[in-house]
Amino acid sequence: DLDLRMRGPNGLDVSWENTNPGVGGIILDRDFRFSPGPAQENICAPLISAMPEGEYEIYVDHWDGLDKSYQVRIIAGDKSTSYQGQINAGDPDKIIHTFKLD
């Protein structure tokens, strides 16, 4: 089980434990736990301008199971960037991307 997570300003933490923190419209749309094969989780915000100013970090969390490959795509406006790699059982959360909103 891999999980997508975003941490941000003022203690913002979007994850399977907190799918709708009530800040800037940010949500985690689903938590895949029992579906075999590739799974997709999305953290979304309808408007970047509604998100609080500050530092953000996007993570992959290896929650349970065997070593796994991941692919994360970040879309902001008309720009898209993809990250891929491997995360092993017992590894700490892996920071995929950081950004700052002013």
Order of alpha helices (4+ residues) and beta strands (2+ residues): beta-beta-beta-beta-beta-beta-beta-beta
